[in-house]
Amino acid sequence: MAKLKITQTRSTIGQSARHRGTLRALGLGKIGRSVERDESPQLAGMLRKVRHLVRVDSDA
């Protein structure tokens, strides 16, 4: 499985509760925090919802 590095780049202030919950489920919550996750269809859907708040880099 490919790994993705996800970094939060924008604040959750003013965002919907669903977006804040999605970031929390990804393991984020503060600007600049990064996590690594295995690529999956579920992860792709989560990233699609918060793509305006995060930066995604592949470790290829």
DSSP file (Angstrom, degrees, kcal/mol; ACC not computed):
  #  RESIDUE AA STRUCTURE BP1 BP2  ACC     N-H-->O    O-->H-N    N-H-->O    O-->H-N    TCO  KAPPA ALPHA  PHI   PSI    X-CA   Y-CA   Z-CA
    1    1 A M              0   0    0      0, 0.0     2,-0.2     0, 0.0    39,-0.1   0.000 360.0 360.0 360.0 141.9    0.0    0.0    0.0
    2    2 A A        -     0   0    0     37,-0.1    37,-3.0     1,-0.0     2,-0.4  -0.542 360.0-133.1 -78.4 145.8    1.1    3.5   -0.8
    3    3 A K  E     -A   38   0A   0     56,-0.3    56,-2.0    35,-0.2     2,-0.4  -0.793  14.8-158.1 -99.1 143.1    1.6    5.9    2.1
    4    4 A L  E     -AB  37  58A   0     33,-3.0    33,-2.4    -2,-0.4     2,-0.6  -0.977   8.5-146.2-119.6 135.3    0.2    9.4    2.1
    5    5 A K  E     -AB  36  57A   0     52,-3.7    52,-2.9    -2,-0.4     2,-0.5  -0.907  18.8-165.9 -99.8 120.7    1.5   12.3    4.2
    6    6 A I  E     -AB  35  56A   0     29,-2.9    29,-2.1    -2,-0.6     2,-0.4  -0.930   6.1-175.3-113.5 125.5   -1.4   14.6    5.2
    7    7 A T  E     -AB  34  55A   0     48,-2.7    48,-2.7    -2,-0.5     2,-0.4  -0.978  24.4-129.3-123.6 129.0   -0.6   18.0    6.7
    8    8 A Q  E     + B   0  54A   0     25,-2.2    24,-2.9    -2,-0.4    46,-0.3  -0.639  30.6 170.5 -76.2 128.8   -3.2   20.4    8.0
    9    9 A T        +     0   0    0     44,-2.9     2,-0.3    -2,-0.4    45,-0.2   0.578  56.4  45.3-115.2 -16.5   -2.6   23.9    6.4
   10   10 A R  S    S-     0   0    0     43,-1.7    -1,-0.1    20,-0.1    22,-0.1  -0.908  82.8-101.2-132.3 159.1   -5.7   25.9    7.4
   11   11 A S        -     0   0    0     -2,-0.3    19,-0.1     1,-0.1    -2,-0.1  -0.304  15.5-136.8 -75.6 156.9   -7.7   26.4   10.6
   12   12 A T    >   +     0   0    0     17,-0.2     3,-2.2     2,-0.1     2,-0.2   0.440  65.4 123.2 -91.0  -1.4  -11.0   24.7   11.4
   13   13 A I  T 3  S+     0   0    0      1,-0.3     3,-0.1     7,-0.0    -2,-0.1  -0.435  82.3  13.7 -61.6 127.8  -12.5   28.0   12.6
   14   14 A G  T 3  S+     0   0    0      1,-0.3    -1,-0.3    -2,-0.2     2,-0.2   0.406 101.7 122.2  86.4  -2.1  -15.6   28.7   10.6
   15   15 A Q    <   -     0   0    0     -3,-2.2    -1,-0.3     1,-0.1    -3,-0.1  -0.512  68.8 -96.0 -89.7 161.2  -15.8   25.2    9.2
   16   16 A S     >  -     0   0    0     -2,-0.2     4,-2.1     1,-0.1     5,-0.2  -0.269  31.9-110.9 -71.5 162.3  -18.7   22.8    9.6
   17   17 A A  H  > S+     0   0    0      1,-0.2     4,-2.4     2,-0.2     5,-0.2   0.832 118.5  57.9 -62.7 -32.6  -18.8   20.3   12.4
   18   18 A R  H  > S+     0   0    0      2,-0.2     4,-2.1     1,-0.2    -1,-0.2   0.894 106.7  47.4 -65.8 -39.6  -18.5   17.5    9.8
   19   19 A H  H  > S+     0   0    0      2,-0.2     4,-2.2     1,-0.2    -2,-0.2   0.916 112.4  49.0 -68.4 -42.0  -15.2   19.0    8.5
   20   20 A R  H  X S+     0   0    0     -4,-2.1     4,-2.1     1,-0.2    -2,-0.2   0.902 112.2  49.4 -62.8 -40.1  -13.9   19.4   12.0
   21   21 A G  H  X S+     0   0    0     -4,-2.4     4,-2.4     2,-0.2    -1,-0.2   0.878 108.5  52.5 -66.2 -38.3  -14.8   15.8   12.7
   22   22 A T  H  X S+     0   0    0     -4,-2.1     4,-1.6     2,-0.2    -2,-0.2   0.916 109.7  48.6 -64.6 -42.8  -13.2   14.5    9.6
   23   23 A L  H  X>S+     0   0    0     -4,-2.2     5,-2.8     1,-0.2     4,-0.7   0.909 111.3  50.4 -62.5 -40.9   -9.9   16.2   10.5
   24   24 A R  H ><5S+     0   0    0     -4,-2.1     3,-0.9     1,-0.2    -2,-0.2   0.902 108.5  52.0 -64.1 -40.2  -10.1   14.8   14.0
   25   25 A A  H 3<5S+     0   0    0     -4,-2.4    -1,-0.2     1,-0.3    -2,-0.2   0.806 106.7  54.4 -66.2 -28.6  -10.7   11.3   12.5
   26   26 A L  H 3<5S-     0   0    0     -4,-1.6    -1,-0.3    -5,-0.2    -2,-0.2   0.640 123.0-107.9 -76.9 -14.1   -7.6   11.8   10.3
   27   27 A G  T <<5S+     0   0    0     -3,-0.9    -3,-0.2    -4,-0.7     2,-0.2   0.641  81.8 117.1  95.2  17.9   -5.6   12.6   13.5
   28   28 A L      < +     0   0    0     -5,-2.8    -1,-0.3    -6,-0.2     3,-0.1  -0.513  14.0 138.3-108.2 178.5   -5.2   16.3   12.8
   29   29 A G        +     0   0    0      1,-0.5     2,-0.4    -2,-0.2   -17,-0.2   0.238  61.4  64.5 165.8 -16.4   -6.5   19.3   14.7
   30   30 A K  S >  S-     0   0    0    -19,-0.1     3,-1.9   -18,-0.0    -1,-0.5  -0.976  87.3-100.8-129.0 144.9   -3.7   21.9   14.7
   31   31 A I  T 3  S+     0   0    0     -2,-0.4   -22,-0.2     1,-0.3     3,-0.1  -0.391 108.7  22.5 -62.0 133.4   -2.2   23.8   11.8
   32   32 A G  T 3  S+     0   0    0    -24,-2.9    -1,-0.3     1,-0.3     2,-0.2   0.255  88.0 131.7  93.4 -11.8    1.1   22.2   10.7
   33   33 A R    <   -     0   0    0     -3,-1.9   -25,-2.2   -25,-0.1     2,-0.3  -0.532  38.6-162.8 -74.9 140.3    0.4   18.8   12.2
   34   34 A S  E     -A    7   0A   0    -27,-0.2     2,-0.3    -2,-0.2   -27,-0.2  -0.926  12.2-178.3-126.2 149.3    1.1   15.9    9.9
   35   35 A V  E     -A    6   0A   0    -29,-2.1   -29,-2.9    -2,-0.3     2,-0.5  -0.958  20.5-134.4-138.0 157.5    0.2   12.2    9.8
   36   36 A E  E     +A    5   0A   0     -2,-0.3     2,-0.3   -31,-0.2   -31,-0.2  -0.965  28.3 174.8-114.3 132.4    0.9    9.3    7.6
   37   37 A R  E     -A    4   0A   0    -33,-2.4   -33,-3.0    -2,-0.5     2,-0.2  -0.956  34.4-107.3-134.0 151.4   -1.9    7.0    6.4
   38   38 A D  E     -A    3   0A   0     -2,-0.3   -35,-0.2   -35,-0.2     2,-0.2  -0.579  45.8-104.9 -74.2 140.3   -2.2    4.1    4.0
   39   39 A E        +     0   0    0    -37,-3.0   -37,-0.1    -2,-0.2    -1,-0.1  -0.469  56.9 149.2 -68.5 133.7   -4.0    4.9    0.8
   40   40 A S     >  -     0   0    0     -2,-0.2     4,-2.2     1,-0.1     5,-0.1  -0.971  59.4-105.1-156.7 163.5   -7.5    3.6    0.7
   41   41 A P  H  > S+     0   0    0      0, 0.0     4,-1.9     0, 0.0     5,-0.1   0.873 120.7  53.2 -62.0 -36.4  -10.9    4.5   -0.8
   42   42 A Q  H  > S+     0   0    0      1,-0.2     4,-1.9     2,-0.2     5,-0.1   0.918 109.5  47.8 -64.6 -43.1  -12.2    5.6    2.7
   43   43 A L  H  > S+     0   0    0      1,-0.2     4,-2.7     2,-0.2     5,-0.2   0.896 108.3  55.3 -64.6 -40.3   -9.2    7.9    3.1
   44   44 A A  H  X S+     0   0    0     -4,-2.2     4,-1.8     1,-0.2    -1,-0.2   0.893 108.0  49.2 -60.4 -40.1   -9.7    9.3   -0.4
   45   45 A G  H  X S+     0   0    0     -4,-1.9     4,-1.3     2,-0.2    -1,-0.2   0.891 111.0  49.3 -66.4 -39.9  -13.3   10.2    0.5
   46   46 A M  H  X S+     0   0    0     -4,-1.9     4,-1.2     1,-0.2     3,-0.3   0.915 111.7  48.8 -64.8 -42.9  -12.2   11.9    3.8
   47   47 A L  H  < S+     0   0    0     -4,-2.7     4,-0.3     1,-0.2    -1,-0.2   0.841 105.2  58.6 -67.6 -32.4   -9.6   13.9    2.0
   48   48 A R  H >< S+     0   0    0     -4,-1.8     3,-0.6    -5,-0.2    -1,-0.2   0.864 105.0  51.4 -63.0 -35.2  -12.1   15.0   -0.7
   49   49 A K  H 3< S+     0   0    0     -4,-1.3    -1,-0.2    -3,-0.3    -2,-0.2   0.813 122.5  28.7 -71.7 -30.9  -14.2   16.5    2.0
   50   50 A V  T >X S+     0   0    0     -4,-1.2     3,-2.3     1,-0.1     4,-0.9   0.044  77.3 124.4-119.6  25.9  -11.4   18.6    3.6
   51   51 A R  T <4 S+     0   0    0     -3,-0.6     3,-0.2    -4,-0.3    -1,-0.1   0.736  72.4  60.0 -61.8 -21.7   -9.1   19.2    0.6
   52   52 A H  T 34 S+     0   0    0     -3,-0.2    -1,-0.3     1,-0.2    -2,-0.1   0.542 109.3  43.9 -81.0  -6.4   -9.3   22.9    1.2
   53   53 A L  T <4 S+     0   0    0     -3,-2.3   -44,-2.9   -44,-0.1   -43,-1.7   0.530 111.6  50.0-112.1 -11.5   -7.8   22.5    4.7
   54   54 A V  E  <  -B    8   0A   0     -4,-0.9     2,-0.4   -46,-0.3   -46,-0.2  -0.825  61.7-139.2-130.5 163.7   -5.0   20.0    4.1
   55   55 A R  E     -B    7   0A   0    -48,-2.7   -48,-2.7    -2,-0.3     2,-0.5  -0.984  21.0-155.6-119.7 135.9   -2.0   19.3    1.8
   56   56 A V  E     -B    6   0A   0     -2,-0.4     2,-0.4   -50,-0.2   -50,-0.2  -0.956  11.7-178.8-118.9 126.0   -1.4   15.7    0.7
   57   57 A D  E     -B    5   0A   0    -52,-2.9   -52,-3.7    -2,-0.5     2,-0.3  -0.972  19.8-137.6-121.3 136.9    2.0   14.4   -0.3
   58   58 A S  E     -B    4   0A   0     -2,-0.4     2,-0.9   -54,-0.2   -54,-0.2  -0.737   7.9-140.4 -93.2 144.2    2.7   10.8   -1.5
   59   59 A D              0   0    0    -56,-2.0   -56,-0.3    -2,-0.3   -55,-0.1  -0.486 360.0 360.0 -96.2  61.0    5.7    9.0   -0.3
   60   60 A A              0   0    0     -2,-0.9    -1,-0.2   -58,-0.1   -56,-0.0   0.430 360.0 360.0 -98.5 360.0    6.5    7.4   -3.6
